[in-house]
């Protein structure tokens, strides 16, 4: 780490370990992505671990993010001209999809500071810097309403955030608070274990090509859901 607490990972590190490529479901965008998982994870074990940084989730186009980005591009009216928050932004694929269809502003949120650098580089590669900012902190305890009582964001997007219980519990509660505040809350998920089982509305399903080095199959059926303010009561209960 540098004296100011900023990771000493540079653009050169990202360029050395990735290539510009278009995710299968989102050919409109090009991202700095790892084309071979093993060399990058080896780099993680050496350079990134020495800096106390997490694994490079930002270097892969995960199924949930691909599906959600595809849905946003195919339904531009949902975000055009609106204030958007992208949680667990990773590579920034969802953030950039929102900007691609003319979101007014997008905050890409990820607790990994290297993701912030990768997102800025990906935005530059696509000419989508205008309106984009990065929030490199845990936001799950932050307010969802502005001082005037209106929602802080018009749209909240989250790709593939329900993969482990502690994060999923906090994410679900916070996303429902945003929905209660009046925001449209959309998540992309390939059937992770901790995806909420109720209080969700199905929007679309995609067959997303993925790397077998990341997933247990070549295609992940991945859905986009709208998260509602409250969990639904199962029929017959």
Buried (B, 14 or more C-beta within 10 A) or exposed (E): EEEEEEBEBEEEBBEEBBEEBEBBBBEBBBBBBBEEBEEBBEBBEEBBEEEEBBBBBBBBBBBBBBBBBBBBBEBBEBBEEBBBBBBBBBBBBBBBBBBBBEBBBBBBBBBBBBBBBBBBBBBEBBEBEEBBBBBBEEBBEEEBBEEEEEBBBBBBBBBBBBBEEEBBBBBBEBBBBBBBBBBBBBBBBBEBEBBBEEBBEEBBEBEBBBBEEBBEEEBBEBBBBBBBBEBEEEEEE
